Amino acid sequence: MRPMSCASLVTLATLATAIPFDAKTQRISTSGVHKFMPPDWSAGHVRGPCPALNALSNHGHMSRDGVVHWAEWARATNEVYGLGRELAFFLAVYGVFVAGNGTHCSIGGATPLIDTSILGPLGLPPGGLTGSHNNYEGDASPCRCDLYKCGEAHRLHVDLFTALYDLRGYKGYLTYDDIVTHRIARRKDSENTNGYFTAAVIAPIAATGAFSFIQLFGNHSEEYPDGWLDGLFRVPLRR
């Protein structure tokens, strides 16, 4: 049984640092050109395993069809979620290299909106993030199953979300200790139940990021500067 690495814990701890709240400069538009619009499946729109990228396309902060250029990917994750410029740039460029055609990438699976007859820079067909197992998408994600355990790795598994949600307990909110606890449990479960469990070079970074980025999904206010997961779940985040 491999313990969670120090680097992974440092990543989580770093993102747990509170960012001062400023309603004017941090306000993100969800109306007008950025109002929510569901994907148009009849037009070939795609969505994939990352809820953050799905939301950006749903609100028009990235291409609504789900096929994105690395520059808009990097800009949107920086401006909307506050991801550091360097990390936003790295994740976007790496994504279009391993899952796209070098400039564009599907945030879902392979799509005719990208010419799949042209191999990406690494000689891989542009299968999108859904088709990037162990290159971008990886095992032991917060709320997705492992590919070789369930046959897919892009659907939300409610039991996995519930396991995280229930960690709030009597407190009524999630802490970063809770997120680390869930991360360790998911890693141990994958090691024990997935005979093809893999911790490749990049995939664990993205997987750890998927836990760390929970902070970025929340709405922030003076009362909840560390974030509040809005919607049906109504879960505040605190250190």
CYANA upper distance limits for C-alpha pairs under 8 A (distance plus 0.5 A):
  1 MET  CA    188 LYS  CA      7.60
  1 MET  CA    191 GLU  CA      7.91
  2 ARG  CA    188 LYS  CA      8.48
  3 PRO  CA    184 ILE  CA      8.15
  4 MET  CA      8 SER  CA      7.13
  4 MET  CA      9 LEU  CA      7.72
  4 MET  CA    184 ILE  CA      6.81
  4 MET  CA    187 ARG  CA      8.47
  5 SER  CA      9 LEU  CA      7.02
  6 CYS  CA     10 VAL  CA      6.58
  7 ALA  CA     11 THR  CA      6.66
  8 SER  CA     12 LEU  CA      6.94
  8 SER  CA    205 ILE  CA      8.34
  8 SER  CA    208 THR  CA      6.76
  9 LEU  CA     13 ALA  CA      6.58
  9 LEU  CA    180 VAL  CA      7.93
 10 VAL  CA     14 THR  CA      6.42
 11 THR  CA     15 LEU  CA      7.01
 11 THR  CA    208 THR  CA      8.21
 11 THR  CA    209 GLY  CA      8.29
 11 THR  CA    212 SER  CA      7.65
 12 LEU  CA     16 ALA  CA      6.75
 12 LEU  CA    176 TYR  CA      7.85
 12 LEU  CA    180 VAL  CA      7.92
 12 LEU  CA    208 THR  CA      8.28
 12 LEU  CA    211 PHE  CA      8.18
 12 LEU  CA    212 SER  CA      5.70
 13 ALA  CA     17 THR  CA      7.52
 13 ALA  CA    176 TYR  CA      8.00
 15 LEU  CA    212 SER  CA      6.96
 15 LEU  CA    213 PHE  CA      8.37
 15 LEU  CA    215 GLN  CA      8.01
 16 ALA  CA    176 TYR  CA      7.00
 16 ALA  CA    215 GLN  CA      8.01
 16 ALA  CA    226 ASP  CA      8.41
 16 ALA  CA    239 ARG  CA      7.11
 17 THR  CA    239 ARG  CA      8.35
 18 ALA  CA    225 PRO  CA      7.29
 18 ALA  CA    226 ASP  CA      6.15
 18 ALA  CA    239 ARG  CA      8.47
 19 ILE  CA    225 PRO  CA      7.38
 19 ILE  CA    226 ASP  CA      7.57
 20 PRO  CA    225 PRO  CA      7.21
 21 PHE  CA     26 GLN  CA      7.98
 21 PHE  CA    220 HIS  CA      7.57
 21 PHE  CA    221 SER  CA      6.87
 21 PHE  CA    222 GLU  CA      6.54
 21 PHE  CA    225 PRO  CA      6.17
 22 ASP  CA     26 GLN  CA      6.28
 22 ASP  CA    222 GLU  CA      8.48
 23 ALA  CA     27 ARG  CA      6.20
 23 ALA  CA    221 SER  CA      7.66
 28 ILE  CA     80 VAL  CA      6.89
 29 SER  CA     34 HIS  CA      6.61
 29 SER  CA     35 LYS  CA      8.31
 30 THR  CA     34 HIS  CA      5.33
 30 THR  CA     35 LYS  CA      5.26
 30 THR  CA     36 PHE  CA      7.28
 30 THR  CA     59 HIS  CA      7.03
 31 SER  CA     35 LYS  CA      4.48
 31 SER  CA     36 PHE  CA      7.93
 33 VAL  CA     59 HIS  CA      8.26
 33 VAL  CA     60 GLY  CA      7.28
 34 HIS  CA     59 HIS  CA      5.13
 34 HIS  CA     60 GLY  CA      5.66
 34 HIS  CA     61 HIS  CA      7.16
 35 LYS  CA     59 HIS  CA      5.89
 35 LYS  CA     60 GLY  CA      7.97
 36 PHE  CA     58 ASN  CA      6.04
 36 PHE  CA     59 HIS  CA      5.22
 36 PHE  CA     60 GLY  CA      8.28
 37 MET  CA     58 ASN  CA      5.84
 37 MET  CA     59 HIS  CA      6.86
 38 PRO  CA     58 ASN  CA      6.30
 39 PRO  CA     45 HIS  CA      6.19
 39 PRO  CA     46 VAL  CA      7.64
 39 PRO  CA     47 ARG  CA      8.22
 39 PRO  CA     58 ASN  CA      7.13
 39 PRO  CA     64 ARG  CA      7.48
 39 PRO  CA     65 ASP  CA      7.40
 40 ASP  CA     44 GLY  CA      7.24
 40 ASP  CA     45 HIS  CA      5.99
 40 ASP  CA     65 ASP  CA      8.11
 41 TRP  CA     45 HIS  CA      5.64
 41 TRP  CA     46 VAL  CA      7.75
 44 GLY  CA     65 ASP  CA      7.75
 44 GLY  CA    111 THR  CA      7.94
 44 GLY  CA    112 PRO  CA      8.49
 44 GLY  CA    113 LEU  CA      8.09
 45 HIS  CA     64 ARG  CA      7.87
 45 HIS  CA     65 ASP  CA      4.80
 45 HIS  CA     66 GLY  CA      6.46
 46 VAL  CA     65 ASP  CA      6.60
 46 VAL  CA     66 GLY  CA      5.58
 46 VAL  CA     67 VAL  CA      7.91
 46 VAL  CA    106 SER  CA      7.53
 46 VAL  CA    107 ILE  CA      7.27
 46 VAL  CA    108 GLY  CA      5.69
 46 VAL  CA    109 GLY  CA      7.54
 46 VAL  CA    111 THR  CA      8.16
 47 ARG  CA     54 ASN  CA      6.23
 47 ARG  CA     66 GLY  CA      6.58
 47 ARG  CA    106 SER  CA      8.47
 47 ARG  CA    107 ILE  CA      6.25
 47 ARG  CA    108 GLY  CA      4.98
 47 ARG  CA    109 GLY  CA      8.22
 48 GLY  CA     54 ASN  CA      7.26
 48 GLY  CA    107 ILE  CA      5.82
 48 GLY  CA    108 GLY  CA      4.18
 48 GLY  CA    109 GLY  CA      7.33
 48 GLY  CA    129 LEU  CA      7.19
 48 GLY  CA    130 THR  CA      6.33
 48 GLY  CA    154 HIS  CA      6.57
 49 PRO  CA    107 ILE  CA      8.24
 49 PRO  CA    108 GLY  CA      7.40
 49 PRO  CA    129 LEU  CA      7.71
 49 PRO  CA    130 THR  CA      6.77
 49 PRO  CA    137 GLU  CA      8.45
 49 PRO  CA    144 ARG  CA      8.26
 49 PRO  CA    153 ALA  CA      7.60
 49 PRO  CA    154 HIS  CA      4.68
 49 PRO  CA    155 ARG  CA      7.13
 50 CYS  CA     54 ASN  CA      6.76
 50 CYS  CA    107 ILE  CA      8.15
 50 CYS  CA    154 HIS  CA      8.37
 51 PRO  CA     55 ALA  CA      6.58
 52 ALA  CA     56 LEU  CA      6.91
 52 ALA  CA    217 PHE  CA      7.54
 53 LEU  CA     57 SER  CA      6.91
 53 LEU  CA    107 ILE  CA      7.49
 54 ASN  CA     58 ASN  CA      6.62
 54 ASN  CA     66 GLY  CA      8.06
 54 ASN  CA    107 ILE  CA      7.95
 55 ALA  CA     59 HIS  CA      6.67
 56 LEU  CA     60 GLY  CA      6.62
 56 LEU  CA     61 HIS  CA      5.51
 56 LEU  CA     62 MET  CA      6.10
 56 LEU  CA     76 ALA  CA      7.74
 57 SER  CA     61 HIS  CA      6.43
 57 SER  CA     62 MET  CA      5.34
 57 SER  CA     63 SER  CA      6.10
 57 SER  CA     64 ARG  CA      5.01
 57 SER  CA     65 ASP  CA      7.60
 57 SER  CA     66 GLY  CA      6.47
 58 ASN  CA     64 ARG  CA      6.51
 59 HIS  CA     64 ARG  CA      7.97
 60 GLY  CA     64 ARG  CA      5.95
 61 HIS  CA     76 ALA  CA      6.51
 62 MET  CA     66 GLY  CA      8.01
 62 MET  CA     68 VAL  CA      7.13
 62 MET  CA     72 GLU  CA      6.63
 62 MET  CA     73 TRP  CA      7.16
 62 MET  CA     76 ALA  CA      7.08
 63 SER  CA     67 VAL  CA      6.82
 63 SER  CA     68 VAL  CA      6.30
 66 GLY  CA    106 SER  CA      6.33
 66 GLY  CA    107 ILE  CA      6.09
 66 GLY  CA    108 GLY  CA      7.63
 67 VAL  CA    104 HIS  CA      7.00
 67 VAL  CA    105 CYS  CA      6.00
 67 VAL  CA    106 SER  CA      4.90
 67 VAL  CA    107 ILE  CA      6.86
 67 VAL  CA    113 LEU  CA      7.76
 67 VAL  CA    114 ILE  CA      8.19
 68 VAL  CA     72 GLU  CA      7.19
 68 VAL  CA     73 TRP  CA      6.89
 68 VAL  CA    104 HIS  CA      5.79
 68 VAL  CA    105 CYS  CA      5.98
 68 VAL  CA    106 SER  CA      6.94
 68 VAL  CA    107 ILE  CA      7.93
 69 HIS  CA     73 TRP  CA      6.76
 69 HIS  CA     96 VAL  CA      8.29
 69 HIS  CA    103 THR  CA      6.13
 69 HIS  CA    104 HIS  CA      4.83
 69 HIS  CA    105 CYS  CA      7.11
 70 TRP  CA     74 ALA  CA      6.64
 70 TRP  CA     89 PHE  CA      8.31
 70 TRP  CA     92 ALA  CA      5.55
 70 TRP  CA     93 VAL  CA      6.11
 70 TRP  CA     95 GLY  CA      8.35
 70 TRP  CA     96 VAL  CA      6.90
 70 TRP  CA    103 THR  CA      6.43
 70 TRP  CA    104 HIS  CA      6.58
 70 TRP  CA    105 CYS  CA      8.05
 71 ALA  CA     75 ARG  CA      6.56
 71 ALA  CA     89 PHE  CA      8.19
 71 ALA  CA     92 ALA  CA      7.87
 72 GLU  CA     76 ALA  CA      6.35
 73 TRP  CA     77 THR  CA      6.75
 73 TRP  CA     88 ALA  CA      8.22
 73 TRP  CA     92 ALA  CA      6.27
 74 ALA  CA     78 ASN  CA      6.69
 74 ALA  CA     85 ARG  CA      7.87
 74 ALA  CA     88 ALA  CA      5.25
 74 ALA  CA     89 PHE  CA      5.53
 74 ALA  CA     91 LEU  CA      8.08
 74 ALA  CA     92 ALA  CA      6.02
 75 ARG  CA     79 GLU  CA      6.47
 75 ARG  CA     85 ARG  CA      8.48
 75 ARG  CA     88 ALA  CA      7.94
 76 ALA  CA     80 VAL  CA      6.09
 76 ALA  CA     81 TYR  CA      8.05
 77 THR  CA     81 TYR  CA      5.74
 77 THR  CA     82 GLY  CA      7.09
 77 THR  CA     83 LEU  CA      6.27
 77 THR  CA     88 ALA  CA      6.70
 78 ASN  CA     82 GLY  CA      5.18
 78 ASN  CA     83 LEU  CA      4.98
 78 ASN  CA     84 GLY  CA      6.55
 78 ASN  CA     85 ARG  CA      6.45
 78 ASN  CA     88 ALA  CA      6.61
 79 GLU  CA     83 LEU  CA      8.01
 81 TYR  CA    216 LEU  CA      5.90
 81 TYR  CA    217 PHE  CA      7.57
 82 GLY  CA    216 LEU  CA      7.68
 83 LEU  CA     87 LEU  CA      7.31
 83 LEU  CA     88 ALA  CA      6.42
 83 LEU  CA    216 LEU  CA      8.44
 84 GLY  CA     88 ALA  CA      6.45
 85 ARG  CA     89 PHE  CA      6.48
 86 GLU  CA     90 PHE  CA      6.66
 87 LEU  CA     91 LEU  CA      6.57
 88 ALA  CA     92 ALA  CA      6.65
 89 PHE  CA     93 VAL  CA      6.55
 90 PHE  CA     94 TYR  CA      6.33
 91 LEU  CA     95 GLY  CA      6.39
 92 ALA  CA     96 VAL  CA      6.90
 93 VAL  CA     97 PHE  CA      6.78
 93 VAL  CA    102 GLY  CA      8.31
 93 VAL  CA    103 THR  CA      8.35
 94 TYR  CA     98 VAL  CA      6.76
 95 GLY  CA     99 ALA  CA      6.10
 95 GLY  CA    100 GLY  CA      7.35
 95 GLY  CA    105 CYS  CA      7.50
 95 GLY  CA    129 LEU  CA      8.05
 95 GLY  CA    136 TYR  CA      7.32
 96 VAL  CA    100 GLY  CA      4.76
 96 VAL  CA    101 ASN  CA      6.62
 96 VAL  CA    102 GLY  CA      5.54
 96 VAL  CA    103 THR  CA      6.29
 96 VAL  CA    104 HIS  CA      6.03
 96 VAL  CA    105 CYS  CA      5.46
 97 PHE  CA    101 ASN  CA      6.86
 97 PHE  CA    102 GLY  CA      5.24
 97 PHE  CA    103 THR  CA      8.03
 97 PHE  CA    120 GLY  CA      6.70
 97 PHE  CA    121 PRO  CA      6.38
 97 PHE  CA    122 LEU  CA      7.22
 98 VAL  CA    102 GLY  CA      8.49
 98 VAL  CA    120 GLY  CA      7.43
 98 VAL  CA    121 PRO  CA      8.13
 98 VAL  CA    122 LEU  CA      7.10
 98 VAL  CA    124 LEU  CA      7.35
 98 VAL  CA    126 PRO  CA      8.05
 98 VAL  CA    132 SER  CA      7.65
 98 VAL  CA    135 ASN  CA      7.05
 98 VAL  CA    136 TYR  CA      7.83
 99 ALA  CA    105 CYS  CA      6.68
 99 ALA  CA    106 SER  CA      8.04
 99 ALA  CA    120 GLY  CA      7.95
 99 ALA  CA    124 LEU  CA      8.02
 99 ALA  CA    125 PRO  CA      7.91
 99 ALA  CA    126 PRO  CA      5.52
 99 ALA  CA    127 GLY  CA      6.10
 99 ALA  CA    128 GLY  CA      5.21
 99 ALA  CA    129 LEU  CA      6.28
 99 ALA  CA    131 GLY  CA      7.69
 99 ALA  CA    132 SER  CA      6.28
 99 ALA  CA    135 ASN  CA      8.47
 99 ALA  CA    136 TYR  CA      8.16
100 GLY  CA    104 HIS  CA      6.08
100 GLY  CA    105 CYS  CA      4.61
100 GLY  CA    106 SER  CA      7.18
100 GLY  CA    120 GLY  CA      6.41
100 GLY  CA    125 PRO  CA      7.88
100 GLY  CA    126 PRO  CA      4.69
100 GLY  CA    127 GLY  CA      7.17
100 GLY  CA    128 GLY  CA      6.41
101 ASN  CA    105 CYS  CA      7.15
101 ASN  CA    114 ILE  CA      8.33
101 ASN  CA    118 ILE  CA      7.61
101 ASN  CA    119 LEU  CA      6.91
101 ASN  CA    120 GLY  CA      4.65
101 ASN  CA    121 PRO  CA      7.09
101 ASN  CA    125 PRO  CA      8.20
101 ASN  CA    126 PRO  CA      6.17
102 GLY  CA    120 GLY  CA      6.23
102 GLY  CA    121 PRO  CA      6.29
104 HIS  CA    114 ILE  CA      8.31
105 CYS  CA    114 ILE  CA      8.27
105 CYS  CA    126 PRO  CA      7.68
105 CYS  CA    128 GLY  CA      6.33
105 CYS  CA    129 LEU  CA      8.18
106 SER  CA    110 ALA  CA      7.33
106 SER  CA    111 THR  CA      7.70
106 SER  CA    114 ILE  CA      8.21
106 SER  CA    126 PRO  CA      8.43
106 SER  CA    127 GLY  CA      7.97
106 SER  CA    128 GLY  CA      4.93
106 SER  CA    129 LEU  CA      6.93
107 ILE  CA    128 GLY  CA      6.27
107 ILE  CA    129 LEU  CA      5.76
107 ILE  CA    130 THR  CA      7.74
108 GLY  CA    128 GLY  CA      5.91
108 GLY  CA    129 LEU  CA      5.92
108 GLY  CA    130 THR  CA      5.61
108 GLY  CA    131 GLY  CA      8.38
109 GLY  CA    127 GLY  CA      6.01
109 GLY  CA    128 GLY  CA      5.02
109 GLY  CA    129 LEU  CA      6.68
109 GLY  CA    130 THR  CA      5.29
109 GLY  CA    131 GLY  CA      6.32
110 ALA  CA    114 ILE  CA      8.15
110 ALA  CA    116 THR  CA      7.79
110 ALA  CA    126 PRO  CA      6.99
110 ALA  CA    127 GLY  CA      4.78
110 ALA  CA    128 GLY  CA      5.85
110 ALA  CA    130 THR  CA      8.46
110 ALA  CA    131 GLY  CA      7.80
111 THR  CA    115 ASP  CA      8.35
111 THR  CA    116 THR  CA      7.96
111 THR  CA    127 GLY  CA      8.19
111 THR  CA    128 GLY  CA      8.45
112 PRO  CA    116 THR  CA      7.40
114 ILE  CA    126 PRO  CA      8.05
115 ASP  CA    126 PRO  CA      8.48
116 THR  CA    125 PRO  CA      6.63
116 THR  CA    126 PRO  CA      6.30
116 THR  CA    127 GLY  CA      8.08
117 SER  CA    125 PRO  CA      7.85
118 ILE  CA    125 PRO  CA      7.34
118 ILE  CA    126 PRO  CA      8.21
119 LEU  CA    123 GLY  CA      5.72
119 LEU  CA    124 LEU  CA      5.84
119 LEU  CA    125 PRO  CA      5.11
119 LEU  CA    126 PRO  CA      6.95
120 GLY  CA    124 LEU  CA      5.69
120 GLY  CA    125 PRO  CA      6.28
120 GLY  CA    126 PRO  CA      6.48
127 GLY  CA    131 GLY  CA      5.35
127 GLY  CA    132 SER  CA      7.25
128 GLY  CA    132 SER  CA      6.92
129 LEU  CA    133 HIS  CA      8.35
129 LEU  CA    136 TYR  CA      7.32
129 LEU  CA    137 GLU  CA      7.06
130 THR  CA    137 GLU  CA      7.70
130 THR  CA    153 ALA  CA      7.87
130 THR  CA    154 HIS  CA      6.82
132 SER  CA    136 TYR  CA      5.84
132 SER  CA    137 GLU  CA      6.08
133 HIS  CA    137 GLU  CA      5.37
133 HIS  CA    138 GLY  CA      6.05
133 HIS  CA    147 LEU  CA      8.00
134 ASN  CA    138 GLY  CA      5.34
134 ASN  CA    139 ASP  CA      7.96
134 ASN  CA    198 THR  CA      7.71
134 ASN  CA    199 ALA  CA      8.15
134 ASN  CA    200 ALA  CA      6.69
134 ASN  CA    202 ILE  CA      8.13
134 ASN  CA    203 ALA  CA      5.85
135 ASN  CA    200 ALA  CA      8.19
135 ASN  CA    202 ILE  CA      7.09
135 ASN  CA    203 ALA  CA      6.38
136 TYR  CA    202 ILE  CA      7.23
136 TYR  CA    203 ALA  CA      5.77
136 TYR  CA    206 ALA  CA      7.15
137 GLU  CA    203 ALA  CA      6.55
137 GLU  CA    206 ALA  CA      7.49
137 GLU  CA    207 ALA  CA      7.82
138 GLY  CA    146 ASP  CA      8.04
138 GLY  CA    198 THR  CA      8.30
138 GLY  CA    199 ALA  CA      8.18
138 GLY  CA    203 ALA  CA      5.41
138 GLY  CA    204 PRO  CA      7.18
138 GLY  CA    206 ALA  CA      7.82
138 GLY  CA    207 ALA  CA      6.63
139 ASP  CA    145 CYS  CA      7.98
139 ASP  CA    146 ASP  CA      5.57
139 ASP  CA    147 LEU  CA      7.81
139 ASP  CA    190 SER  CA      7.53
139 ASP  CA    197 PHE  CA      7.14
139 ASP  CA    198 THR  CA      7.24
139 ASP  CA    199 ALA  CA      7.90
139 ASP  CA    203 ALA  CA      8.21
139 ASP  CA    204 PRO  CA      8.36
139 ASP  CA    207 ALA  CA      7.77
140 ALA  CA    144 ARG  CA      8.07
140 ALA  CA    145 CYS  CA      7.62
140 ALA  CA    146 ASP  CA      6.90
140 ALA  CA    183 ARG  CA      8.33
140 ALA  CA    186 ARG  CA      5.74
140 ALA  CA    187 ARG  CA      5.72
140 ALA  CA    189 ASP  CA      8.24
140 ALA  CA    190 SER  CA      6.23
140 ALA  CA    207 ALA  CA      7.49
141 SER  CA    145 CYS  CA      7.50
141 SER  CA    146 ASP  CA      8.15
141 SER  CA    183 ARG  CA      8.46
141 SER  CA    186 ARG  CA      7.52
141 SER  CA    207 ALA  CA      6.14
141 SER  CA    210 ALA  CA      7.41
141 SER  CA    211 PHE  CA      8.19
142 PRO  CA    160 LEU  CA      7.41
142 PRO  CA    161 PHE  CA      7.76
142 PRO  CA    164 LEU  CA      8.40
142 PRO  CA    182 HIS  CA      7.86
142 PRO  CA    183 ARG  CA      7.33
142 PRO  CA    186 ARG  CA      7.38
142 PRO  CA    207 ALA  CA      8.50
142 PRO  CA    210 ALA  CA      7.44
142 PRO  CA    211 PHE  CA      6.77
143 CYS  CA    156 LEU  CA      6.24
143 CYS  CA    157 HIS  CA      6.15
143 CYS  CA    158 VAL  CA      7.79
143 CYS  CA    159 ASP  CA      8.49
143 CYS  CA    160 LEU  CA      5.38
143 CYS  CA    161 PHE  CA      5.73
144 ARG  CA    153 ALA  CA      6.14
144 ARG  CA    154 HIS  CA      6.68
144 ARG  CA    155 ARG  CA      6.56
144 ARG  CA    156 LEU  CA      5.88
144 ARG  CA    157 HIS  CA      6.19
144 ARG  CA    160 LEU  CA      7.77
145 CYS  CA    149 LYS  CA      7.54
145 CYS  CA    150 CYS  CA      6.69
145 CYS  CA    152 GLU  CA      7.55
145 CYS  CA    153 ALA  CA      5.71
145 CYS  CA    154 HIS  CA      8.15
145 CYS  CA    155 ARG  CA      8.19
145 CYS  CA    157 HIS  CA      7.40
146 ASP  CA    150 CYS  CA      6.59
146 ASP  CA    151 GLY  CA      8.09
146 ASP  CA    152 GLU  CA      7.41
146 ASP  CA    153 ALA  CA      5.94
146 ASP  CA    190 SER  CA      7.81
146 ASP  CA    194 ASN  CA      7.89
147 LEU  CA    151 GLY  CA      5.46
147 LEU  CA    152 GLU  CA      5.09
147 LEU  CA    153 ALA  CA      5.27
148 TYR  CA    152 GLU  CA      7.87
148 TYR  CA    194 ASN  CA      7.32
148 TYR  CA    195 GLY  CA      8.47
148 TYR  CA    196 TYR  CA      7.00
148 TYR  CA    197 PHE  CA      8.43
149 LYS  CA    193 THR  CA      8.00
149 LYS  CA    194 ASN  CA      6.09
149 LYS  CA    195 GLY  CA      8.50
156 LEU  CA    161 PHE  CA      8.29
157 HIS  CA    161 PHE  CA      7.06
158 VAL  CA    162 THR  CA      6.46
159 ASP  CA    163 ALA  CA      6.70
160 LEU  CA    164 LEU  CA      7.10
161 PHE  CA    165 TYR  CA      6.53
162 THR  CA    166 ASP  CA      6.34
163 ALA  CA    167 LEU  CA      7.25
163 ALA  CA    182 HIS  CA      8.16
164 LEU  CA    168 ARG  CA      8.34
164 LEU  CA    178 ASP  CA      8.14
164 LEU  CA    179 ILE  CA      7.84
164 LEU  CA    182 HIS  CA      6.56
165 TYR  CA    174 LEU  CA      8.16
165 TYR  CA    235 VAL  CA      8.48
167 LEU  CA    174 LEU  CA      7.36
167 LEU  CA    178 ASP  CA      6.56
168 ARG  CA    172 GLY  CA      5.72
168 ARG  CA    173 TYR  CA      5.35
168 ARG  CA    174 LEU  CA      5.34
168 ARG  CA    175 THR  CA      8.06
168 ARG  CA    178 ASP  CA      7.83
169 GLY  CA    173 TYR  CA      8.15
172 GLY  CA    235 VAL  CA      7.71
172 GLY  CA    236 PRO  CA      8.03
173 TYR  CA    235 VAL  CA      6.06
173 TYR  CA    236 PRO  CA      5.34
173 TYR  CA    237 LEU  CA      6.13
173 TYR  CA    238 ARG  CA      7.33
174 LEU  CA    178 ASP  CA      6.56
174 LEU  CA    179 ILE  CA      7.89
174 LEU  CA    235 VAL  CA      7.39
174 LEU  CA    236 PRO  CA      6.82
174 LEU  CA    237 LEU  CA      5.42
174 LEU  CA    238 ARG  CA      6.77
175 THR  CA    179 ILE  CA      7.12
175 THR  CA    237 LEU  CA      6.27
175 THR  CA    238 ARG  CA      5.50
175 THR  CA    239 ARG  CA      5.74
176 TYR  CA    180 VAL  CA      6.67
176 TYR  CA    237 LEU  CA      8.45
176 TYR  CA    238 ARG  CA      7.81
176 TYR  CA    239 ARG  CA      6.50
177 ASP  CA    181 THR  CA      6.60
178 ASP  CA    182 HIS  CA      6.76
179 ILE  CA    183 ARG  CA      6.65
179 ILE  CA    211 PHE  CA      7.16
179 ILE  CA    212 SER  CA      8.36
180 VAL  CA    184 ILE  CA      6.72
180 VAL  CA    211 PHE  CA      8.40
181 THR  CA    185 ALA  CA      6.75
182 HIS  CA    186 ARG  CA      6.57
183 ARG  CA    187 ARG  CA      6.73
183 ARG  CA    208 THR  CA      8.21
183 ARG  CA    211 PHE  CA      7.40
184 ILE  CA    188 LYS  CA      6.70
185 ALA  CA    189 ASP  CA      6.57
186 ARG  CA    190 SER  CA      6.68
187 ARG  CA    191 GLU  CA      6.75
188 LYS  CA    192 ASN  CA      6.65
189 ASP  CA    193 THR  CA      6.45
189 ASP  CA    194 ASN  CA      8.38
190 SER  CA    194 ASN  CA      5.70
190 SER  CA    197 PHE  CA      6.79
191 GLU  CA    195 GLY  CA      7.91
191 GLU  CA    197 PHE  CA      6.43
199 ALA  CA    203 ALA  CA      7.09
199 ALA  CA    204 PRO  CA      6.30
200 ALA  CA    204 PRO  CA      7.00
201 VAL  CA    205 ILE  CA      8.12
202 ILE  CA    206 ALA  CA      7.10
203 ALA  CA    207 ALA  CA      6.53
204 PRO  CA    208 THR  CA      6.42
205 ILE  CA    209 GLY  CA      6.53
206 ALA  CA    210 ALA  CA      6.65
207 ALA  CA    211 PHE  CA      7.38
208 THR  CA    212 SER  CA      6.78
209 GLY  CA    213 PHE  CA      6.20
210 ALA  CA    214 ILE  CA      7.40
213 PHE  CA    217 PHE  CA      7.31
214 ILE  CA    218 GLY  CA      7.77
215 GLN  CA    226 ASP  CA      7.51
215 GLN  CA    227 GLY  CA      6.78
215 GLN  CA    237 LEU  CA      7.75
216 LEU  CA    227 GLY  CA      8.06
217 PHE  CA    227 GLY  CA      8.26
217 PHE  CA    229 LEU  CA      7.22
218 GLY  CA    226 ASP  CA      8.50
218 GLY  CA    227 GLY  CA      5.08
218 GLY  CA    228 TRP  CA      5.10
218 GLY  CA    229 LEU  CA      4.96
218 GLY  CA    230 ASP  CA      7.14
218 GLY  CA    237 LEU  CA      8.45
219 ASN  CA    227 GLY  CA      5.75
219 ASN  CA    228 TRP  CA      5.66
219 ASN  CA    229 LEU  CA      6.92
219 ASN  CA    230 ASP  CA      7.25
220 HIS  CA    224 TYR  CA      6.22
220 HIS  CA    225 PRO  CA      5.66
220 HIS  CA    226 ASP  CA      6.94
220 HIS  CA    227 GLY  CA      4.97
220 HIS  CA    228 TRP  CA      6.69
221 SER  CA    225 PRO  CA      5.68
221 SER  CA    227 GLY  CA      7.69
224 TYR  CA    228 TRP  CA      6.91
224 TYR  CA    236 PRO  CA      7.66
224 TYR  CA    237 LEU  CA      7.94
224 TYR  CA    238 ARG  CA      8.18
226 ASP  CA    237 LEU  CA      6.31
226 ASP  CA    238 ARG  CA      6.29
226 ASP  CA    239 ARG  CA      7.94
227 GLY  CA    236 PRO  CA      6.68
227 GLY  CA    237 LEU  CA      5.81
227 GLY  CA    238 ARG  CA      7.94
228 TRP  CA    234 ARG  CA      7.47
228 TRP  CA    235 VAL  CA      6.26
228 TRP  CA    236 PRO  CA      4.50
228 TRP  CA    237 LEU  CA      6.06
229 LEU  CA    233 PHE  CA      7.34
229 LEU  CA    234 ARG  CA      5.98
229 LEU  CA    235 VAL  CA      5.38
229 LEU  CA    236 PRO  CA      6.30
229 LEU  CA    237 LEU  CA      7.89
230 ASP  CA    234 ARG  CA      5.37
230 ASP  CA    235 VAL  CA      7.29
